[in-house]
Amino acid sequence: MQQKGYVRYEDLPLKTADGRQSHVEFVSNIYLVDHQKVIQCNIRDITERKRAEETRLESEERHRVFFEQARDMILVLELPPDGPRSSGRQ
């Protein structure tokens, strides 16, 4: 932090006091205020965002697998150039 003037962790896993696992975004910056260094820390809980992202990725994977497997089961029918022919039955 002394060299860059900031520290940033985009996904820092933490354990809460009651033992729950959470994920936070942590940003710390150094500022000069009246010629004195001041450190500002911002901590944002991103646990729900991480869960939503994991759910989205799992869903995408399920859909990808389904469509890859379904590709082998697709039946392609070619129609004659003049279109489908009626059997005369109504």
Secondary structure by P-SEA (a helix, b strand, c coil): ccccccccccbbbbbcccbbbbbbbbbbbbbbcccbbbbbbbbbbaaaaaaaaaaaaaaaaaaaaaaaaacccbbbbbcccccccccccc
